[in-house]
């Protein structure tokens, strides 16, 4: 079992670095939970492959710094969509 977890951690790390993706996107791609991905790349990878861990950390830190911006954009789109649907309802 140990070998499988270590291999998964390395695969997840390589995927995140190669695609510059988020933990959520990597979890979806590999079919595991966000918690599993985060534990693999933030804790286990440090001891398995320190060089890859540092690369992953750069991507994760960037994503963390950008998340408030992404959240704001998503919220703006949500309310814009709601306003459009309300105005379409009035036009009929």
ABEGO torsion letter per residue (X at the ends): XAAAAAAAAAAAAAAAAAAGBBAAAAAAAAGBBAAAAAAAAAAAAAAABAAAAAAAAAAAAAAAAAAAAAAAAAAAAAAAAAAAAAAAAAAX
